[in-house]
Amino acid sequence: MNDMGKNLLLWLIIAAVLLTVFQNFNVRPENEEIDYSAFLEMVDQNQVRTVEVDGLTIRGERSDGRAFETIQPQITDGALIGDMIDRNVDFKGKRPEQQSIWTQLLVASFPILVIIAVFMFFMRQMQGGAGGKGGPLTFGKSKAKLLDEDQIKTTFADVAGVDEAKEDVQELVEFLQDPSRFQKLGGKIPRGILMVGQPGTGKTLLAKAIAGEAKVPFFSISGSDFVEMFVGVGASRVRDMFEQAKKQTPCIIFIDEIDAVGRHRGAGVGGGHDEREQTLNQLL
C-alpha cells in the first residue's frame, strides 16, 4: 500500500473513532415506549407533565416523573384518530429506520475524505507525480529528458541539406571532444547556439547529431515546459536543469521552441514579475 493509501486509511480510522465517541456521548437514556393511543389517553387524563417533539418522536414525562416515548403515526385524517380513540383501538406509529453506524460514518466522513484526497493528490503532484519518490518537494524539478552518449546514435551523416550549418558547428564538436586543446590556447567555447528555421527543417536532428559526434550527454526540453501557472516554477526548473547538466559536463542542453519564453523583457504584465519573465531572466 502506498503512502497515500496509508494516509487515507489512517484518516478513515480517526473519523470512525470520532463518530463512535460522538454517538456514545449522544446516547439518550432508554424511555418507556408506549403506543400513541396510550399517549393521547394520558394527555386526556392530565397525566403528562412535559412533552418534547422530535419529528415523529414524542418524548415526555408523566406526572409521577417517569419518562416515556412514543411515535406519532403519519395519519392526516384527524377524524380517523378520533374514531379509533372512541372505539378504544390501540394504535401506534412506526419508528423511522435508523441508518447503520457505518452508513452514518460514510456520510459524515465523505466530505472530509474528499478534501484529504484532493490535498494528497496535489501534494503528490508537487512531489513529482504518481510515480515520483517521496522526500523534498520536486514541483520545481526540471522536466528535461537526458540521453546518455551511448543512447545517441545520430551523427552528421544522418543530417542532410544543411551542409553550411554542419560546418559551423564542427568547431563546437571538436571542442567538446578535446576541450583541453582549445583551453591551452585561451579559447572559449560559445555559451550557446541559436538555431532558427521553419518546423521540420532539422534543428533537433542537428542538435542530436552534435551530441552524437561529440559523444556527450544530451538534455532535451521544450520551452513550454518552463511555463507554469505558479510564478517561480519555471526559473526553479531552469536552475535544476543546469545543476543536472553540470554533473554531466561536458554535455549539450537543447531547448526546443524557446520562443515560448524568449521575448523582449519588461513587456509582460506585472513589471517583470510574471512567470515567463522570471524564466527568461534565469536562462540568461
N, C-alpha and C positions, 0 to 999 in steps of 0.2 A: 504494500500500500504506500502511495507516495505521500509527501508531506501535506499536500492539500487535502487528501482524503482523511489523513490522521487529524488535521485541524478541524475539519467539518464534523468528524465523529466525536471529537472532544467537546465541541460546542453543542452538539446534539445531546450528549450525556448531561452536560451542565444544564441545558434547558429542561431536560426531563426531571432532573433533581429539583430544580427551582419550581417547576409546575407541581410536582408531588408535594413539596413543602407547602406551597400555596394552597393546594387542595386540602391538606390536613389542617391548616390553620383556619380554613373556612368551613370546616365540617360543623353543621348545626347539631345541637342535641336532639336525639330522637324524641318526637312528639307522638302522642296517641293519635292514630289515624282513624277518623270517623267518616261515616257516609255523609254526603251533602244534605240528605234529608234530615239526618240527625242534627246537623248543624243548624238548619232552619228551625227545627223544633226547639233547640236550645235557645236560639235568639228569641223565639216567640214566648218562651218561659222565663226570659230575663236571666238566663244562666251564663251569659257571655260577658266578660269584663272588658277585654281588649281584642282587637282584630287587626291583623296585618295582611294585606292583599299583595301577592307577588305573581302577577299574571293570572293564571288559573288556580294557583295555590293560595289557600287561605289558612293562615296560622293565627292562633288566638289563645286566650287564657280564660278558663272558666272562672266562675265566681269563687270557687273554692281554691283557686290557684293552680289547678292542673292545666298543663299545656295540651293543645290539640292541633290537629292539622287535617285539612280536607281539600279535595279537588273539586272545583266548580265545573259541572258538566256544561258542554257547549250547546246549550239549548236556547234558541232565540225566541221561542214561544213561551212567554211568561204564564199564559193561561194553562199550559200543559203542566208546568211545575205546580201551579195551584191545585189542579185537579189531582195530581199524584199525592200532594200533601193531604188533601181532603179524604182520599181513599187509603191513607196510611201505606203508601207504596214507598219502599226504601229505594233510593236511587243515589248514585254517586258518579263522579267524574273519573276519567282515566288519566293517570299521571303521564305527562309527556315523556316520551322515550329519551333517556339521557345518553349522550354520546360517551363512548368509552374514553378512558383516560388517554389512550394512545391517539385517538382521533382528536381530542382536545389538545394534546401535545403537538400534533402535526399542525393543526390550525393555528395555534398560538405561536409556534416556533418558525413557521414557514417564512413570514416576512424577515425575521432575523437571519434565517439561513440564506435567504436570497441576498441580503446585504453582505453577509460574510462571504458568500460565493463570489459576488461581484468584486469585493475588495481583494480576495485572494487571487482572482483572475488578473486584476490589474497589477498586483504585486508580482505575480508570476511573469507577466509580460515585461515588467521592469527588471526582472532578474534573468532575462534572456530568452523568454518564450517557454513553450510547453516542454521542450526538451533540454532547456538550459540547466546548468548546475546552480546550486544554491550559493550562498555567500554574498559578497558585496553586490550592490545594485549594478547591473550591467546594461541599463537602459541607454547609456551614452556610449556603449562599446561600438567599435567600427563594424560595418557590415561588409567590408572588403573581402573578396574571395582571394585566397592565396593558392598559387600554383607553384610547386617546387620546380627546381630546374630539371628534375627527372620527368616531370609531368608535361613539360612543354616540348612538343615535337615540331613546332612551326619554325621555319628558317626563312631566309631571304629567297630561297628557291621556290617557296610557296607563294611569294608575293609577285604579282605581275602587273605591268602597266604603270609603275611608279618608280622607274629607274633613278630619276633625279632625287627623289625622296630617300631612296635606299643609299645613295651616295652621300647624302647629307648626314645620315645617322650612322654611317660606317665608323666615323671617328668616335662616336659615343660607344659603339660596341667594343672598339679597341681599348678604350679607357676602362670599361667595365671588366674586360678580360685581364688587363695588366695595368692597374692604376698607378703602381709604383713607378713605372717607366715615365709617366707624364708628370708625376709629383716631383721627381728628382729635378726636372727642368722647370719647376714652378708652374706647371699647367694646372688649370682648374676646369673641372667638368661643368657644363651648363647645368643650372639648377632645374631646368625643365624644358620641355619642347611642346609647343602648341601646334597641334595638327588640325588643319581647317579643311573642310570639304563636305560635299553632299553626303547624305546617308548612303552606305553601301559602297563607298569608294575605297575601302580597305584600311581605314585608320586603325581599327582594333587589331586587324591582322598584322599590320606593320609593327605595332607595339609589341605583340606577342613574338613576332619574328626577331625583334631586337633582343628580347629576353632569351629566346631560343638560341640565337647566335652567341650571346654573351654567357650563356649557361648560368643565369642568375634567377632568383625567385621573382614572381610576377604577381603583384597585387592589382586586382581589378575591381572597380566600383563605379556606380553611376552617380552623377551629380545630384540626381533627385533623391538618393538615399541619405543625403545630408540634411535635407529639409524635413522638419517635423513640426507638429503643432506647438510643441513646447520650445520656448526660446532657450538657447544654450545647448540643446542636444546636438545640433549639427557641429558646433565648434568642439564639443566634447568628443564627437566621433572623429573629427579631423585629428585632434591631439592623440587619440588612441591609435588611429591608423598609422601615424608617423612613429609612435612608440613601437608598434609591432614591426614597422619597416626597419627601424634602427637595429632590431635584433636579427634581421635577415640581411644586413649590409654585406656586400652591395646588392641592390635589388632595384626593381622598377615599380613605380606606382602609376597605374593608368586610370585616369578619371574620365569616364565617358560622359558625354553631354554635360560638360562643365558649364555650359551656358545656363543651366538651371539655377546656378548660384552666382555665376560671373556676370556682373553688370556694374554700372557706374555707382561707386559708393556714395552714400548720403542721399540717394534718390528715393529710398524706401520710406514708408510711413513709420514714424517714431523716432526720427532723427538719428538713424544709425543703430537703433536698438532692436530691430526686428531680427528674425531667425536667419534669413539669407545674408543680411549684413554682417552678423557676427561670424557666420560660417566662412564668408569670403575673407574677412579680416584674419581669421585663424589660418586659412590657406596661404595667405600672403605673408 
